[in-house]
């Protein structure tokens, strides 16, 4: 069973990531432009088309959003305790929070949820992704900047995210029972379908630019918190909220993803120990092939 999961769910993800990695090494590719295309077109289109077609109820929405918020709060407590015990400097502590609290629910989590749990899994993963994106562009931005960016900038950053408007529009259309005309819905659906492979190829290109930090033992600690401690916290939160079925599987799986690639961008932008953060992104992504295989097997 575990071999089937590795072969049919995890390996296809890493094959596409590998394509992106090799393409970036072999050719001169503008990764930033591709990442922006994902952020401003493919990801919002996926969110919109998935939610407008989805059969999820308001309860499903509330459960997933509630899970993300409670999980982030409890995981924050775990990371705070770990950083205190390790006696980290303020700069390394900020980088530690960035690399352990914020996860790759987009590039990696959406395709994996589709491969592991089918369309119902993707529909739930989209809500999870949208919620964590809001947290990444507020809380993570604050942690990365710590005194360099204010609340106003964080709020404006969220308002610039097209996925916020895609989510709000999809919810409004579902609530009113209105459908978009085919000349709009069809291209959005096509763009949404293209999001899964493009997300993975982009992830591979971004990983190809990483150089490892020399303090690998601390990188290993952060990766272990992200891949080993996070699933335990997720199991606790799922139990507290009484989650069941595909919703439980997706929430726990998404919460166990490796470190978000976006944290690399923030760490580089604000000088928040970027070498450390990027190293955790790479190590946790590679190690997740094993941890997620075991986790998905346990959840089935």
KAMO-V17553 format. One record per pair of residues at least 4 apart in sequence whose C-alpha atoms are under 6 Angstrom apart, sorted by the first residue. I is the first residue (numbers start at 1). J is the second residue. Records with the same first field share a line. If there is no record, write none. Layout:
I: J + J
This chain:
2: 297
3: 7
4: 8
5: 9
6: 10 + 11 + 293
7: 11
9: 115 + 116
14: 18
16: 200 + 201
17: 200 + 201 + 204
18: 204
19: 23
20: 201 + 204 + 205
21: 204 + 205 + 208
23: 27
24: 29 + 205
36: 40
37: 41
38: 42 + 43
39: 43
40: 162
42: 191 + 192 + 195
44: 163 + 166
45: 49 + 188 + 191 + 192
46: 50 + 192
47: 126
48: 166 + 170
49: 189
50: 54 + 123
52: 170
56: 60
62: 66
63: 67
67: 71
71: 75
72: 76
76: 80
83: 88
88: 92 + 93
89: 93
92: 96
94: 143
95: 272 + 273
97: 101
99: 259 + 277
100: 222 + 226
102: 259 + 260
103: 257 + 258 + 259 + 260
104: 108 + 257 + 258 + 259 + 260
105: 109 + 129 + 254
106: 110 + 129
107: 199 + 200
109: 113 + 254
110: 125
111: 196
112: 116
113: 117 + 121 + 122
114: 118 + 119 + 121 + 122
117: 121
125: 129
129: 133
135: 139
136: 140
137: 141
138: 154
142: 146
144: 267 + 272
145: 149 + 270
163: 167
165: 169
173: 177 + 178
180: 185
182: 186
195: 199
198: 202
212: 279
213: 275 + 276 + 279
219: 280
220: 224
223: 280 + 284
224: 228
225: 229
226: 230
227: 256
230: 256
231: 256
234: 252
238: 242 + 243
243: 248
244: 248
246: 250
250: 254
258: 284 + 285
259: 281
263: 267
264: 278
267: 271 + 272 + 274
268: 274
274: 278
280: 284
281: 285
284: 288
288: 292
292: 296
